[in-house]
Amino acid sequence: MENERGLAVSADRRTGLRMQWSPVFAGALVATALSAILIGFGAAVGLGVSSSSPSWRDASAALALLSGLYLVLQALVSFGVGGYIAGRAHRIIGATPSDMIEGSDGLHGLTAWAIAVILGAAIVALVGLSAARPVVQNRPSATAAEPLLSSELDHLYRSARRPANIDVSYERAEAGRILLTSSSHSGVSAEDHSYLIQQVAAATGLAAGEAEKRVDSVIGDARTAIQRSRRSAVILAFSVAAALLFGAVAAWAAACAGGRHRDGATLPEWMGGRPTTAVPVV
């Protein structure tokens, strides 16, 4: 009895429906590399979903949507290729039902997709940290408003009569924090508005009336810039979520297709395979 049970267990283990990490990691690495290449190519031709340049906020909504669509398409291609490799390299040992084999292939493709997403997120985090560290070290008083509203802050403190060797870094950071409130429901408070006028008049030498006109103009421009930046951020977040979702589906389907090619089977009709016709029995 014990021998029969041991033979049954060993037979189950020979079916080959265990997670094989070599095909999974191979598919994940290929998907990550191909995704980086396609994203770099898209950024080179101007299809970047986001940018650190202040002029990016002035881009049209059509360009942002086109960039998001490209992000989804590159996810379909890269994750599809990675999933295909994971399914194609998956080895099946022993006699196993076809539905179980297809499920195992799809699971390998989905696992490769998950690892590729983690690798891509780690690369983006490392690049973001390396790019932001010099800015923080060189400009300790810089705030979140500096990259977004840098042109508005330049306009706010522009003056041809400013004395030499005058550092207005702290004033720019303080004004940036005030301008960030322009997109709120209440807007810039009256106290902050008056304080900003005094700061601009003292730093630029403008009269109170001219300083007030400049502050009002910059507040309006800052509100528009924040709204456009928020729109781009929403499109970016939706595009990333859609790309990851469709990428998971593509990885699963491509892994199943790779498994069918490995076994010499035909693809189903929804994957582009030829429809099978029943042969009548005479």
Helices and strands as residue ranges (DSSP letters): H 2-13, H 21-44, G 54-58, H 61-88, H 98-138, H 145-148, H 150-156, H 169-180, G 181-183, H 190-204, H 208-263, G 269-271
